[in-house]
Amino acid sequence: MKTIDIIHDEHRALASILQALRFLLNEIKAGRREPDFKLLAMMVDYITRAPDAIHHPKEDDVLFPRLRERSPEARALIDKLQEDHRVGYKKTVELIQALIHYQSVGAPAFDRLFAEAQTYLDFNWQHLNDEEGTLLPLARRDLTAEDWAEIDAEFAKNFDPYAGAEGEFGELFHQIVNLTPAPYGLG
Ligand SMILES: [Fe+2]
């Protein structure tokens, strides 16, 4: 599979869990659904661990350095995206803490989780849009055929897509889909 396809697949899988989390929290906020802490924990587990484990290393170590060389126009954006990867960790901790607090004290702590989740989701949404809408088009335009051959070979070594049937995160992804209520899941 080619680099761009792998990135699209991983973004799509992440985006679908982000959307499902937003849906679930909106349902709880509206009083239509009781919190399912197992499902909330699985979603947060996935979105906070899978990108750093699978996705960001490929971007940070393989795609970004080569594009930085080839595309002066992409450099400022790459700086921002790499900073996002770094500060994303702090937002992750805040989201996890808010979820634990909600599970610990119940309804009075929901608003904090809801607010932290909105911040987290908006941040990740912007990041995905920057990569899909601006970075990948620049990569398509400025990388050479030789660049792509080398990058594809590196990506192929670490090909464990979020949505894949094998591997820890593929399994977690499918469990989340099975538990998430329609229309975002099969539950
Ligand atoms: Fe990405």
Residues whose N, C-alpha, C, O or C-beta is under 5 A from the ligand:
A	BS01	LIG	E131
